[in-house]
Amino acid sequence: MSLGIQAISHAFGGSRIDNSEYAARFGFEPAFVRDKLGIATRYVATADEATSDIAAAAVAALLEKTG
C-alpha cells in the first residue's frame, strides 16, 4: 500500500482585494506590496462567509476531482 497526497484543491473567499486598495489603506505603493509580499491580489471572506464555508468549498472541489 502506498501513502501520499493523491489530490489537492483550493477555494477563495468571496471578496478580492488588489494591491492598490491594500497599499492605499496602509500608505504604501502597490509595487512595494507586490515586491515585498510577492502577491498582487488577495482574497478574504465576505461578511456572510465563515472560514468553514471556504473550507467546505475546497473539500467539495476535492471530492469532485477524486470522486
JORABEL-V839173 format. One record per backbone hydrogen bond with DSSP energy under -1.0 kcal/mol. NH is the residue of the N-H (numbers start at 1). CO is the residue of the C=O. E is the energy in kcal/mol with one decimal. If there is no record, write none. Layout:
NH&CO&E / NH&CO&E
This chain:
15&44&-2.4 / 17&42&-3.3 / 19&40&-1.8 / 22&18&-2.1 / 23&19&-3.7 / 24&20&-2.0 / 25&21&-1.8 / 26&22&-1.4 / 27&23&-1.2 / 28&23&-2.4 / 33&29&-1.7 / 34&30&-2.2 / 35&31&-2.9 / 36&32&-2.6 / 37&33&-2.6 / 38&34&-1.9 / 42&17&-2.5 / 44&15&-2.8 / 49&46&-1.7 / 54&50&-1.5 / 55&51&-2.5 / 56&52&-2.4 / 57&53&-1.8 / 58&54&-2.0 / 59&55&-2.4 / 60&56&-2.5 / 61&57&-2.1 / 62&58&-2.1 / 63&59&-2.9 / 64&60&-1.8 / 65&61&-1.5 / 66&62&-2.2 / 67&63&-2.6
